[in-house]
Amino acid sequence: MGEQDILNGLAEAVITLDEARVKDLTRQALDAGLSPFEVLADGLSRGMQVIGEKFKCAEVFIPEVLVACDAYYAGLQLVRPLIAASGRSASIAKMVIGTIHGDIHTVGKDVAVPVFQAAGFDVIDLGTGVPDEKIVAAVREHQPQLVGLGTYMTSTFMHTRETVRALADAGLRETVKIICGGPAVDAAIARKMGADDATDNAWDAVERMKKLVAELRAV
């Protein structure tokens, strides 16, 4: 099997939710001399992008997306140490993400994180029910360009204002762009509360995040 055939097969294995084949083809790709960056971009991430297109067209739904995420991660775990060892960065920007305090729902974030990683973002996942002080500490430690606030409920979405204020009080607000995500969010309301944007779709979020990073770097 040629190198391109392996990459095509790897993308297809993600699309068909075949975790075992993803692992096998990731190893084959690396053994064939393909760089971990090629395996990630032209195999694993390409598969996740197709899953996103299918999700937008209602050809797959959240259960299938979650299984695709597991398959993607199975390959990512094999290439991530090699990327780290190379000393090179493949990321567009760094992001810290967590479900906002008071909200313990995790499905949306569990979909979003691998989608963002597949798109080229370096994501630090803080978990669920994340208090403001933990977000502030993570921004200080990791110096990201983006903060992602996940929320499933309208009541916790309203906590966005408090989180934005905590970052402002810490002198960190101007260093990051803040995007909210989840079924309860509204972009106009998020902006009124001090965030920069919001969306309920992880793939839509990728494009918005790229724009936010560009805005941040243009300042």
N, C-alpha and C positions, 0 to 999 in steps of 0.2 A: 504494500500500500504506500503510495507516494505521500509526501508531506501535506499537500493540499487536500488529498483524500482523507487523511487523518483529521485535519482541522474541520473539514466539512462534516465528517462523521461525528466529531466531538460536538459541534454545534447542534447537529441533529439529535444526538443523545440527550442533550439538555431539553430540546424541544419535545422529545418523546418521553421525557421524565424517567430516563433509564440511568439511574445512579451508578449501577455496577459498570455499565459500558462507559460512562463518563470517566470513572477512575481508570479503567483499562486503557482508553484512548489517550487520556492525559499522560499516562506513563509511556505509552507508545510514542507520543509526540516528543516528549523529552528525550527518550532513548534515541529517537531519530535525529536529534541535534537541534530541534526547534527551540528557540529561546522561550523562557517562561512568559515574556511579554507577548510573543506571538501566540502562544497557547491561550493566554488570557484574552487578548483582544480579538483574535481571529477565530477562536473556537468557543470558549466558554461564554464570553460576553456577547458574541454574535447570536448564540442560542438564546440568551436572556432577552436580547432585543426583539427577536421574533416572538417570544412569549408575550412581550409587551404589546406588540402589534396584534396578536391574536386576542389578548385581553381587551384591547380597545374595540375590537370588532365582535366581542362577545362569543368568540370561538372557544375560549377557555375561561374558567372562573377561578375564584380565590383558592379552592382546594387544589386545583391543578397548578396554579402559580406557586403555592407553597411547596409542592413536590418538586417543581422545577428549581426552586430556590435551593432545596436540599441537594439536588443533583449538581447544581452550579457550585455549591460550597464543597462538595466532594472533590471536585477538581481544583478549586481554589486552594484548598488545604495542601495540595501537592505542589502547587507553583509558588504559593506565598513565601515559603522559606527561601526559595531560590531568588525571588525578586528582592527580598530583604538582604540576602547575602551579596547581591550584585552591587549594592550601594546606589543604584539608580532609583528614581521615583517615576512611577507611571501615572501619578495622580494629577487630576485637574486642580484639586483643592482639597483641603482637609475640613472635615465636618465632625462636630460632636452632636449626637442625637439621643433623645430619650423621650419616653412618654411623660407628659407633664405631671407634676405632683397632684395626687388625688385620683389619678387614672391608672389602673393596673392592666388595662387591655394591651395585648402584645401582638395580635395578628397583623395589624397594619404596619407596625414597625418591622416585624419579621419579614414582611414582603419588601418594604422600602429599602432596608439596608443592603441586601444583595443586589437590588436594582441599581442603587447608587454606586455600589462597588463595581458592578459590571460596566457602568457608564464612565468610570475612571476617577471616582472620588475616594479618598482615604477616609473611612468612616470609623469613628470611635463610638461604640454603642454603650450608653450609660444605663440602659435597662428601663424599667417601668417605675412609675410613681416617683420620678426624680425630683428631689427638693431643689429650690433655687440655689442654695449654697453649693450644692454638688455641681450644678451647671456652671456657676461662677468659677469654682475650683478647676473644673475641666478646661474651661476657656483659658484660664491662667496657665495651666500646665501644658496643654497641647497647642495653644495659639492657633486655633482653626480660623478659617475664613467664614465658615457657616455654622449656625446653630439650628438644629431641627427639633421642633417641639411637636410631638405626636399627641393626639387627643381623640378619644372616641365620643366623648360626651360634651354637650354644650356648656355645662357647668364648669368643666375643667378647662375648656377652651378659653373661658373668661379669665383664667389664671394667667393667661399670656401677659397681661398688663403688669402683673407682679414680677414675672420673670424678667421682662424687659427692664423694669425699674431696678431690679437687683443688679443686672449687668451694668446699667447706667451708674448706679451708686458705687460700683466697684471700679468705675472708670474704663470699662471694657466695651461699652455699647458701640462706640464708633469703630471698633476693630473688627466687628463681625456683621454679617447679614443674618437675619432671623427669618426662618420660614416655618410655618405651621402646617401640619398634615393630619388627615383623618376625615371621617365622614361628617363631623360636626363643624368643620372649619368654613370660614368665608373670608375671601381675600380682602374685601373692603373693611370688614370689621377688624380683621387682624391688623391692618395698617392703622386704623384708629386707635388700637391698643398699643401701637409702637413697633409692631413687627414689620417686616419688609414685604412679605407675601404669604400666600397660603393656597393649598390645593388638596383635593382628596384623591389624587391619582399620582402614583409614584413615578410613572414615566413622564407625565406632564411636569412633575416637580424637577426632574433632571434638567429640562430646558430652562425652567425658571431659575434654577440654581446656577446654571452657567451664566445667565444674564446678571444675576446678583453678584457673582464673583467678578465679572467684567466691570461692573459698576464700582465695586469696592476697590479694585486695582487701578481704576481710572482717577480716583481721588488723589 
